[in-house]
Amino acid sequence: MGSNTVHLLVVDAHPGARPLPAYSHKTELRLAELLDERGAISPAGVERLVATVREALEVAEEHGVADLLPFATSAVREAGNAEQVLARVAAETGVALQVLSGEDEARLTFLAARRWLGWSSGRLLLFDIGGGSLEIAFGLDEAPDAAVSLPLGAGRLTAARLPGDPPSSADVRALRRDVRTEVAGVVGRFSRLGAPDRVVATSKTFKQLARMAGAARSAEGQYVRRQLSRTDLREWSQKLAELPVAERRELPGVSPGRAGQLLAGALVAEAAMDLFGVESLDICPWALREGVILRRLDRMRAP
């Protein structure tokens, strides 16, 4: 249960094997945009959330799911009424959602990227932009040496900071400045650990930005190398700031439901790459969901 999407991913998985996706069911709920003025998930949002979980359970049953790993990220974690929402979901659906901390998100996403890329990638620096938060992690092993989560998700920032279609140049400048300030505050925590051997990014936001900049289409498969350069990102950030949502939807690789958030995501990505001195990064197809699955498989294999 993310800040943008409630996603049921059915996988064929067992210890020692690569988890193979068998079926995917998504509902764009955009919880980050369903908060009231107190920062709580609105009554209408809670109703939609319960209905979406119930629908996902039906799909899971239809596909013979034997083990369910339900978890939620920043939109639920930071909601002012999180405890009440979790209790309501459990009472009406029987699903006890595990709420991941921001650091847990970063660590599990890092694990997924490490397993996908392998040990030969050396020291990894990872960025992940979700609907509610930005995760950054760095390390040589499967557990990162440093991991942080910042409240810089594309959905959160769009709803709070970018009114207008397209938004005003003053709002864009103010958001760019504030995002850079927030990211700059954690750079020192990572720079003292040394330079990365490889920089990777996960999440729908980075995938769409890379596709806009000319990366291969998803239809060409997971094993095609996809990259995003800081130069291309800066150019596209400027273009996105001038485009209304309707025109962003026409860009290559942009999903209609994410078009409104893409400018905020681009500003966060640009700040991260610039302040960490990253000229180019690779897009990794595995992210948080795969990290959760891999961690469960590791525990099944442990004596």
C-alpha positions, -999 to 999 in steps of 0.1 A, spaced: 0 0 0 20 29 -13 13 67 -14 1 64 -50 -9 28 -56 -23 -2 -38 -5 -30 -56 -10 -67 -52 20 -85 -68 16 -123 -70 49 -141 -73 60 -177 -76 88 -178 -50 108 -202 -28 141 -199 -10 172 -198 -32 152 -189 -64 145 -156 -81 109 -145 -74 89 -148 -106 60 -123 -111 28 -143 -119 2 -116 -117 -1 -79 -109 -32 -60 -98 -30 -22 -92 -54 4 -80 -44 41 -82 -56 53 -48 -32 82 -44 -35 83 -6 -10 112 -4 -37 134 -20 -65 122 2 -54 139 34 -75 165 51 -62 198 65 -51 179 97 -30 155 78 -54 126 84 -68 103 57 -103 116 50 -134 94 57 -139 90 19 -102 80 16 -106 54 44 -137 40 26 -118 37 -6 -89 21 11 -110 -6 28 -128 -14 -5 -94 -16 -23 -79 -40 2 -111 -61 1 -108 -62 -38 -71 -72 -36 -80 -100 -12 -105 -114 -37 -79 -113 -65 -54 -130 -42 -78 -158 -35 -86 -162 -72 -49 -167 -79 -43 -192 -51 -20 -170 -30 -7 -190 -1 12 -163 18 2 -127 20 27 -100 29 6 -68 34 25 -36 41 20 1 40 45 30 34 46 67 41 10 79 34 -4 56 61 27 58 83 24 96 86 -13 100 85 -27 117 116 -52 89 121 -29 60 111 -39 38 141 -76 42 135 -72 35 98 -51 3 105 -77 -9 130 -106 -2 105 -88 -22 77 -81 -51 101 -117 -52 115 -134 -50 80 -110 -71 59 -89 -92 84 -57 -78 69 -31 -66 95 -10 -41 76 27 -38 86 37 -2 85 73 2 73 94 30 87 112 52 62 145 36 70 130 2 65 118 12 31 153 24 22 170 -8 35 146 -32 18 148 -13 -15 186 -14 -13 185 -51 -7 164 -56 -38 188 -35 -59 219 -53 -45 204 -87 -54 194 -75 -89 228 -60 -97 251 -84 -78 283 -80 -59 303 -68 -89 285 -35 -86 306 -26 -56 295 3 -35 259 12 -44 242 46 -40 205 42 -44 176 67 -49 139 59 -47 112 85 -52 77 74 -40 45 93 -37 52 103 -1 90 101 4 125 100 -10 147 71 1 185 72 -2 208 43 8 245 35 3 267 5 10 289 -23 0 269 -52 15 232 -63 13 224 -40 43 233 -4 36 258 15 57 236 46 56 199 49 48 175 78 51 140 88 42 129 123 35 93 137 31 99 145 -6 75 122 -24 62 133 -58 25 130 -47 30 148 -14 49 177 -29 25 181 -59 -6 183 -36 10 207 -11 33 229 -32 23 229 -69 -12 243 -75 -20 254 -109 -18 236 -143 9 243 -151 21 257 -118 35 292 -116 72 297 -121 74 312 -85 60 280 -70 84 258 -90 114 279 -79 103 278 -43 99 241 -44 132 235 -61 149 256 -35 133 238 -5 139 204 -20 176 212 -25 178 224 11 162 192 25 185 169 4 216 189 12 210 183 49 218 146 45 246 146 19 273 147 45 261 115 61 269 97 29 299 116 15 321 105 45 315 69 34 334 74 1 324 75 -35 300 50 -50 310 25 -77 275 26 -92 244 47 -87 210 32 -92 174 44 -90 142 26 -86 105 37 -86 80 46 -112 90 82 -112 126 75 -122 115 49 -148 92 74 -164 119 102 -164 144 78 -180 118 68 -206 111 104 -215 149 110 -219 151 81 -244 156 49 -224 142 17 -238 105 9 -235 93 -15 -208 82 -39 -236 119 -45 -244 123 -64 -211 139 -61 -177 174 -69 -188 179 -39 -211 201 -14 -195 183 19 -189 201 51 -178 192 87 -169 218 115 -172 217 147 -151 219 167 -183 188 151 -197 170 153 -164 177 191 -161 164 196 -196 132 177 -190 126 194 -156 124 227 -174 101 213 -201 77 197 -176 74 230 -157 59 245 -187 35 217 -197 -1 213 -184 -10 178 -172 -29 170 -204 3 175 -225 25 156 -200 2 125 -205 12 125 -242 49 121 -234 65 87 -240 63 63 -210 42 87 -188 11 70 -172 -20 92 -171 -23 88 -133 13 100 -126 15 128 -151 4 154 -125 32 144 -101 60 141 -126 73 177 -123 77 174 -85 94 140 -90 118 155 -116 127 183 -92 135 158 -64 155 136 -88 175 166 -101 183 178 -66 195 143 -55 217 138 -86 231 173 -85 239 175 -47 254 139 -47 275 147 -78 259 120 -100 262 125 -137 243 94 -147 225 66 -130 210 32 -139 174 22 -135 169 -9 -115 136 -29 -121 135 -43 -85 124 -21 -56 106 -22 -23 81 -50 -31 109 -73 -42 129 -64 -11 100 -74 11 97 -107 -7 134 -114 -6 136 -107 31 107 -132 37 124 -158 16 157 -153 35 139 -159 68 122 -191 54 156 -204 45 173 -196 78 175 -226 103 
